[in-house]
Amino acid sequence: MTVTIDAAVDTSAVAKKKDTATTPEGVDAELVGRLVEQARAAGLQLTGEGGLLQHLTKRVIEAALDGEITDHLGYEKHDPAGKDGGNSRNGARAKTVLTDVGPVEIVVPRDRDGSFEPQIVKKRQRRLTGVEDMVLSLSAKGLTTGEISAHLAEVYGAEVSRQTISTITDKVMDGMAEWQNRPLDRVYPVVFLDAINVKIRDGKVANRPIYVALAVTAEGTRDILGLWAGDGGEGAKFWLSVCTELKNRGAEDVLMAVCDGLTGLPDAINTVWPRTVVQTCVVHLLRNSFKYASRQHWDAIAKALKPVYTAPTEAAAEQRFLEFAEVWGEKYPAIVRLWENAWAEFVPFLAFDTEIRKVVCSTNAIESVNARIRRAVRARGHFPNEQAALKCVYLAVMALDPTGTGRRRWITRWKPALNAFDLAFDGRLTAGRN
């Protein structure tokens, strides 16, 4: 949702601007023009406190509420049919609701026996839906509750407490539980397994992993299968429980699993999916290599390693790696040892078609997700508990591709890879979809 009400808009500019947009069905363009002209003549601003939009919002909401109580009682206001007919109107009460155009004071009608339940603005509701959507959107982008509160105060002039904002975002937890337990596809070409460390205050602030499983579907889209908060213990054992959960939710087969070099993780994956090819994430290997090197050598090392992971065959990759070790081994022996230890899980994808390599090695698949999560996490600093951390990460991943552009781009590039996977894995992908 986009809201731009940073300053009052002059109604004279709006009135003079030629209407080039198509008027929505059911909206009288001539009536709208007269309203703007009248506001301009009265010196009334379009937006801002006391502006035309606030007055219109008030009138529209109150008219809708009057219509609701009329339907509830079965007669119009002042209609003699309602006299001595049992339940009837019983005055009204005023309350202020926060809307997209700022705080609006409305009058809510009441009935005598208290059975009227308004729908457009429910009892005890103080915010219309658009405002809650905005709070969730700002939270997903990494703003803290204090920053969201300050934003609402600055833009709308509305005082919304941090506790209220936290209450709004807490509502997503019910949706998260349903999302976390949803049924999965029978087969996935690739599943990326990764973890993001967050700081959680549990007696003392400590790093805790949030595990992420991201799949490339048979239709060529990305799908985050779930989020789990770890206890910081043995990662491979935890991943075994995650993989078991994914299989129990319907994921019967995974062609390739891409993960970091955690000891025991390939065994955990193959315990659940025996035929899955486990591939060490090349991105993780490169990132871990840079940890041992001076910043000034990063570009040279990246250039020297590229022929290794783009080699046409395993033998060619081994030759390129020996050349790398000869140049850099003396200066950075830890990098050479890192690649040697990960070699068995690094080489499997070299046996596959270029189209499969693009999917497995693409930094866009998991790195864009990680970048969004890290941005949201860094803004918080640390979290009071595990649930707060999961809520933050969930909001971040739900806001990953709001326009659907990324989804369309992946689908467009997917067909060659789909054919390559089906050939390389003996039709398991097609069989799993049927």
Secondary structure, DSSP 4 states (H G I P E B T S, - for coil): -----SS---HHHHHHS---SPPPTT--HHHHHHHHHHHHHTT--SSSTT-HHHHHHHHHHHHHHHHHHHHHHTS-TT-GGGTTSSS-EEEEEEEEEEETTEEEEEEEEEETTS----SSS-TT--B-HHHHHHHHHHHHTT--HHHHHHHHHHHH-----HHHHHHHHHTHHHHHHHHHT----SEEEEEEEEEEEEEEESSSEEEEEEEEEEEE-TTS-EEEEEEEE--SS-HHHHHHHHHHHHHHTT--EEEEEEE---TTHHHHHHHH-TTPEEEE-HHHHHHHHHHTS-GGGHHHHHHHHHHHHT-SSHHHHHHHHHHHHHHHTTT-HHHHHHHHHHHHHHSGGGGS-HHHHHHHH-HHHHHHHHHHHHHHHHHH-SBSSHHHHHHHHHHHHHTS-TTSHHHHHHHHTHHHHHHHHHHHTTTHHHHHH-
